[in-house]
Amino acid sequence: MQKIKLSNPVKIDGVEVHEISLRTPKVRDLIAAGKKNVDEAEKEVNLIANLGEISPETVQELDLRDYIKIQEWLRDFLSASTQKN
C-alpha cells in the first residue's frame, strides 16, 4: 500500500482527504480499467480510482501536481516490475 500525500486535499463524501492510499496493481485492475471504450487518459484515471478505492470523478478533481505524483508512483511500480524479470 502506497500513501500519496496531497498538496491540495480533495473532498470525498464531504470529508476533506489529505492523502490517498493506493494498493499495488493486479492484472484484473488493468483489465477492469480497459473494459470501457475510453481513451488512454480515462483508462489511467479508472485504474487509479480502482487502486485507491475512490471514484473516477474524485481522481479528476485532484490537483494536477498530485495526479502527477500518482502517475509517477504507478509508472515506477510498473517499470520496477518489468525490470525484475
TAGILIN-V131418 format. One record per pair of residues at least 24 apart in sequence whose C-alpha atoms are under 10 Angstrom apart, sorted by sequence separation. I is the first residue (numbers start at 0). GAP is how many residues later the second one is. D is the distance in whole Angstrom. If there is no record, write none. Layout:
i={I | I}
gap={GAP | GAP}
d={D | D}
This chain:
i={0 | 22 | 24 | 25 | 21 | 24 | 44 | 47 | 21 | 22 | 23 | 43 | 46 | 21 | 22 | 23 | 21 | 22 | 20 | 21 | 22 | 43 | 19 | 20 | 21 | 19 | 20 | 21 | 19 | 20 | 19 | 11 | 11 | 11 | 12 | 11 | 19 | 10 | 18 | 9 | 21 | 1 | 2 | 9 | 24 | 0 | 1 | 10 | 19 | 23 | 0 | 9 | 10 | 21 | 8 | 9 | 21 | 24 | 8 | 9 | 23 | 24 | 7 | 8 | 23 | 6 | 7 | 5 | 6 | 7 | 5 | 6 | 7 | 8 | 6 | 7 | 5 | 6 | 5 | 4 | 5 | 3 | 3 | 5 | 4 | 5 | 3 | 4 | 3 | 2 | 1 | 3 | 2 | 1 | 1}
gap={24 | 25 | 25 | 25 | 26 | 26 | 26 | 26 | 27 | 27 | 27 | 27 | 27 | 28 | 28 | 28 | 29 | 29 | 30 | 30 | 30 | 30 | 31 | 31 | 31 | 32 | 32 | 32 | 33 | 33 | 34 | 42 | 43 | 45 | 45 | 46 | 46 | 47 | 47 | 48 | 48 | 49 | 49 | 49 | 49 | 50 | 50 | 50 | 50 | 50 | 51 | 51 | 51 | 51 | 52 | 52 | 52 | 52 | 53 | 53 | 53 | 53 | 54 | 54 | 54 | 55 | 55 | 56 | 56 | 56 | 57 | 57 | 57 | 57 | 58 | 58 | 59 | 59 | 60 | 61 | 61 | 62 | 63 | 63 | 64 | 64 | 65 | 65 | 66 | 67 | 68 | 69 | 70 | 71 | 72}
d={10 | 9 | 9 | 9 | 8 | 7 | 10 | 9 | 9 | 9 | 7 | 9 | 10 | 9 | 5 | 10 | 5 | 7 | 8 | 4 | 9 | 10 | 10 | 6 | 8 | 7 | 8 | 10 | 9 | 10 | 9 | 8 | 9 | 10 | 10 | 7 | 10 | 8 | 10 | 7 | 9 | 10 | 9 | 9 | 9 | 9 | 9 | 9 | 9 | 9 | 9 | 7 | 10 | 10 | 10 | 7 | 9 | 9 | 8 | 8 | 8 | 9 | 8 | 8 | 10 | 9 | 6 | 8 | 8 | 10 | 8 | 10 | 9 | 9 | 8 | 8 | 9 | 6 | 6 | 8 | 9 | 8 | 10 | 9 | 9 | 10 | 7 | 10 | 7 | 9 | 10 | 9 | 10 | 8 | 10}
